[in-house]
Amino acid sequence: MKAHIKITLKNGVLDPQGKAIQGALGHLGISGVGDVRQGKFIEVELAETDEAKARATVEKMCRELLANMVIENYAFELVR
């Protein structure tokens, strides 16, 4: 089973990398792009086959290591 984890900055947290991407898109002549926010995507292979246990494991990973709970949100899905 795999976990697909998406980590993004919370609303209201400044995102200088997103602003840099937005500016670079404008310099490339790409118009019509509004606000840009960047984040992280992490794929984790899990040995666990029980979905409830896998969810608990991924929650623990996210809360204790992968996401900075002060400034980031996370969401994940389990894929078989």
Backbone as JSON Lines, residues from 0, in Angstrom:
{"i":0,"aa":"M","n":[0.85,-1.17,0.0],"ca":[0.0,0.0,0.0],"c":[0.9,1.24,0.0]}
{"i":1,"aa":"K","n":[0.47,2.26,-0.73],"ca":[1.22,3.52,-0.78],"c":[0.37,4.63,-0.18]}
{"i":2,"aa":"A","n":[1.07,5.6,0.38],"ca":[0.43,6.82,0.85],"c":[0.92,7.96,-0.04]}
{"i":3,"aa":"H","n":[-0.01,8.71,-0.59],"ca":[0.31,9.93,-1.33],"c":[-0.01,11.1,-0.41]}
{"i":4,"aa":"I","n":[1.02,11.83,-0.01],"ca":[0.89,12.89,0.99],"c":[1.15,14.24,0.33]}
{"i":5,"aa":"K","n":[0.23,15.18,0.54],"ca":[0.37,16.53,0.01],"c":[0.48,17.48,1.2]}
{"i":6,"aa":"I","n":[1.55,18.28,1.21],"ca":[1.78,19.24,2.28],"c":[1.8,20.63,1.68]}
{"i":7,"aa":"T","n":[0.99,21.53,2.24],"ca":[0.91,22.9,1.74],"c":[0.99,23.88,2.91]}
{"i":8,"aa":"L","n":[1.37,25.09,2.6],"ca":[1.39,26.14,3.62],"c":[-0.04,26.53,3.98]}
{"i":9,"aa":"K","n":[-0.26,26.84,5.24],"ca":[-1.57,27.29,5.68],"c":[-1.88,28.64,5.07]}
{"i":10,"aa":"N","n":[-3.18,28.93,4.91],"ca":[-3.59,30.24,4.42],"c":[-3.04,31.32,5.36]}
{"i":11,"aa":"G","n":[-2.58,32.39,4.79],"ca":[-2.04,33.49,5.59],"c":[-0.53,33.41,5.81]}
{"i":12,"aa":"V","n":[0.08,32.25,5.53],"ca":[1.52,32.1,5.66],"c":[2.15,32.58,4.35]}
{"i":13,"aa":"L","n":[3.12,33.48,4.45],"ca":[3.78,33.99,3.25],"c":[4.47,32.85,2.5]}
{"i":14,"aa":"D","n":[4.39,32.91,1.16],"ca":[4.96,31.87,0.3],"c":[5.89,32.52,-0.72]}
{"i":15,"aa":"P","n":[7.13,32.85,-0.33],"ca":[8.03,33.52,-1.26],"c":[8.37,32.67,-2.49]}
{"i":16,"aa":"Q","n":[8.43,31.36,-2.32],"ca":[8.72,30.5,-3.47],"c":[7.55,30.54,-4.46]}
{"i":17,"aa":"G","n":[6.33,30.55,-3.96],"ca":[5.17,30.67,-4.83],"c":[5.18,31.98,-5.59]}
{"i":18,"aa":"K","n":[5.56,33.07,-4.9],"ca":[5.65,34.37,-5.56],"c":[6.74,34.37,-6.64]}
{"i":19,"aa":"A","n":[7.86,33.7,-6.37],"ca":[8.94,33.61,-7.36],"c":[8.47,32.83,-8.59]}
{"i":20,"aa":"I","n":[7.72,31.76,-8.37],"ca":[7.19,30.99,-9.5],"c":[6.22,31.84,-10.3]}
{"i":21,"aa":"Q","n":[5.36,32.57,-9.61],"ca":[4.4,33.45,-10.28],"c":[5.12,34.49,-11.15]}
{"i":22,"aa":"G","n":[6.17,35.09,-10.6],"ca":[6.95,36.07,-11.37],"c":[7.64,35.44,-12.56]}
{"i":23,"aa":"A","n":[8.2,34.25,-12.38],"ca":[8.89,33.57,-13.48],"c":[7.92,33.22,-14.61]}
{"i":24,"aa":"L","n":[6.71,32.83,-14.25],"ca":[5.71,32.53,-15.28],"c":[5.4,33.78,-16.1]}
{"i":25,"aa":"G","n":[5.3,34.91,-15.42],"ca":[5.07,36.17,-16.13],"c":[6.21,36.51,-17.07]}
{"i":26,"aa":"H","n":[7.46,36.27,-16.63],"ca":[8.63,36.55,-17.47],"c":[8.69,35.6,-18.68]}
{"i":27,"aa":"L","n":[8.07,34.44,-18.55],"ca":[8.02,33.49,-19.68],"c":[6.89,33.83,-20.65]}
{"i":28,"aa":"G","n":[6.13,34.88,-20.33],"ca":[5.04,35.28,-21.2],"c":[3.75,34.52,-20.97]}
{"i":29,"aa":"I","n":[3.69,33.81,-19.87],"ca":[2.48,33.05,-19.53],"c":[1.59,33.97,-18.71]}
{"i":30,"aa":"S","n":[0.45,34.32,-19.28],"ca":[-0.45,35.26,-18.6],"c":[-1.67,34.52,-18.05]}
{"i":31,"aa":"G","n":[-2.45,35.24,-17.28],"ca":[-3.67,34.67,-16.73],"c":[-3.46,33.8,-15.51]}
{"i":32,"aa":"V","n":[-2.26,33.87,-14.92],"ca":[-1.97,33.08,-13.72],"c":[-2.19,33.96,-12.5]}
{"i":33,"aa":"G","n":[-3.03,33.49,-11.6],"ca":[-3.29,34.22,-10.36],"c":[-2.26,33.86,-9.32]}
{"i":34,"aa":"D","n":[-2.69,33.83,-8.09],"ca":[-1.82,33.5,-6.96],"c":[-1.24,32.09,-7.12]}
{"i":35,"aa":"V","n":[0.02,31.93,-6.82],"ca":[0.68,30.63,-6.89],"c":[1.14,30.25,-5.49]}
{"i":36,"aa":"R","n":[0.8,29.04,-5.06],"ca":[1.25,28.51,-3.77],"c":[1.97,27.2,-4.07]}
{"i":37,"aa":"Q","n":[3.1,26.99,-3.47],"ca":[3.85,25.75,-3.69],"c":[3.74,24.86,-2.46]}
{"i":38,"aa":"G","n":[4.04,23.59,-2.66],"ca":[3.98,22.64,-1.56],"c":[4.88,21.45,-1.83]}
{"i":39,"aa":"K","n":[4.64,20.37,-1.11],"ca":[5.44,19.16,-1.25],"c":[4.52,17.97,-1.5]}
{"i":40,"aa":"F","n":[5.01,17.03,-2.3],"ca":[4.32,15.76,-2.51],"c":[5.28,14.66,-2.09]}
{"i":41,"aa":"I","n":[4.81,13.78,-1.22],"ca":[5.64,12.68,-0.72],"c":[4.88,11.39,-0.94]}
{"i":42,"aa":"E","n":[5.55,10.4,-1.52],"ca":[4.97,9.08,-1.7],"c":[5.71,8.1,-0.8]}
{"i":43,"aa":"V","n":[4.96,7.38,0.02],"ca":[5.56,6.45,0.98],"c":[4.98,5.06,0.73]}
{"i":44,"aa":"E","n":[5.85,4.08,0.58],"ca":[5.43,2.68,0.45],"c":[5.29,2.11,1.86]}
{"i":45,"aa":"L","n":[4.13,1.55,2.15],"ca":[3.86,1.0,3.48],"c":[3.73,-0.53,3.4]}
{"i":46,"aa":"A","n":[4.31,-1.22,4.36],"ca":[4.17,-2.67,4.44],"c":[2.81,-3.06,5.02]}
{"i":47,"aa":"E","n":[2.21,-2.14,5.75],"ca":[0.93,-2.4,6.43],"c":[-0.18,-2.7,5.4]}
{"i":48,"aa":"T","n":[-1.0,-3.7,5.67],"ca":[-2.11,-4.04,4.77],"c":[-3.46,-3.63,5.36]}
{"i":49,"aa":"D","n":[-3.52,-3.4,6.65],"ca":[-4.75,-2.96,7.31],"c":[-4.9,-1.45,7.1]}
{"i":50,"aa":"E","n":[-6.0,-1.03,6.48],"ca":[-6.15,0.38,6.13],"c":[-6.19,1.29,7.36]}
{"i":51,"aa":"A","n":[-6.86,0.88,8.41],"ca":[-6.95,1.72,9.62],"c":[-5.57,1.91,10.24]}
{"i":52,"aa":"K","n":[-4.78,0.85,10.3],"ca":[-3.43,0.96,10.86],"c":[-2.54,1.81,9.96]}
{"i":53,"aa":"A","n":[-2.69,1.65,8.65],"ca":[-1.91,2.45,7.71],"c":[-2.24,3.94,7.87]}
{"i":54,"aa":"R","n":[-3.53,4.25,8.0],"ca":[-3.93,5.65,8.2],"c":[-3.32,6.23,9.48]}
{"i":55,"aa":"A","n":[-3.35,5.45,10.54],"ca":[-2.78,5.9,11.81],"c":[-1.28,6.14,11.68]}
{"i":56,"aa":"T","n":[-0.6,5.26,10.95],"ca":[0.85,5.4,10.74],"c":[1.16,6.67,9.96]}
{"i":57,"aa":"V","n":[0.41,6.91,8.89],"ca":[0.66,8.1,8.06],"c":[0.33,9.37,8.84]}
{"i":58,"aa":"E","n":[-0.74,9.35,9.62],"ca":[-1.06,10.51,10.47],"c":[0.11,10.84,11.39]}
{"i":59,"aa":"K","n":[0.67,9.8,12.02],"ca":[1.81,9.99,12.92],"c":[3.01,10.56,12.17]}
{"i":60,"aa":"M","n":[3.3,10.01,10.98],"ca":[4.42,10.52,10.15],"c":[4.25,12.01,9.87]}
{"i":61,"aa":"C","n":[3.06,12.36,9.44],"ca":[2.8,13.75,9.06],"c":[2.9,14.69,10.26]}
{"i":62,"aa":"R","n":[2.28,14.33,11.35],"ca":[2.25,15.2,12.53],"c":[3.61,15.33,13.21]}
{"i":63,"aa":"E","n":[4.39,14.26,13.21],"ca":[5.64,14.26,13.96],"c":[6.89,14.54,13.14]}
{"i":64,"aa":"L","n":[6.8,14.42,11.8],"ca":[8.01,14.61,11.01],"c":[7.8,15.39,9.72]}
{"i":65,"aa":"L","n":[6.85,14.99,8.91],"ca":[6.77,15.5,7.54],"c":[6.23,16.92,7.43]}
{"i":66,"aa":"A","n":[5.26,17.28,8.27],"ca":[4.66,18.61,8.19],"c":[5.0,19.42,9.43]}
{"i":67,"aa":"N","n":[5.25,20.69,9.22],"ca":[5.42,21.63,10.33],"c":[4.02,22.11,10.69]}
{"i":68,"aa":"M","n":[3.45,21.57,11.74],"ca":[2.05,21.82,12.07],"c":[1.74,23.28,12.39]}
{"i":69,"aa":"V","n":[2.75,24.09,12.63],"ca":[2.53,25.5,12.91],"c":[2.17,26.25,11.62]}
{"i":70,"aa":"I","n":[2.82,25.91,10.51],"ca":[2.63,26.67,9.27],"c":[2.12,25.84,8.1]}
{"i":71,"aa":"E","n":[1.99,24.52,8.26],"ca":[1.61,23.67,7.13],"c":[0.37,22.82,7.44]}
{"i":72,"aa":"N","n":[-0.37,22.53,6.37],"ca":[-1.46,21.57,6.39],"c":[-1.02,20.34,5.62]}
{"i":73,"aa":"Y","n":[-1.68,19.23,5.86],"ca":[-1.39,18.04,5.07],"c":[-2.68,17.3,4.77]}
{"i":74,"aa":"A","n":[-2.64,16.54,3.69],"ca":[-3.73,15.65,3.31],"c":[-3.08,14.44,2.66]}
{"i":75,"aa":"F","n":[-3.73,13.3,2.78],"ca":[-3.16,12.11,2.15],"c":[-4.26,11.16,1.7]}
{"i":76,"aa":"E","n":[-3.87,10.28,0.78],"ca":[-4.74,9.2,0.37],"c":[-3.92,7.92,0.34]}
{"i":77,"aa":"L","n":[-4.57,6.83,0.63],"ca":[-3.93,5.52,0.56],"c":[-4.3,4.88,-0.78]}
{"i":78,"aa":"V","n":[-3.3,4.29,-1.43],"ca":[-3.48,3.67,-2.73],"c":[-2.97,2.23,-2.65]}
{"i":79,"aa":"R","n":[-3.76,1.33,-3.11],"ca":[-3.35,-0.08,-3.08],"c":[-2.58,-0.44,-4.32]}
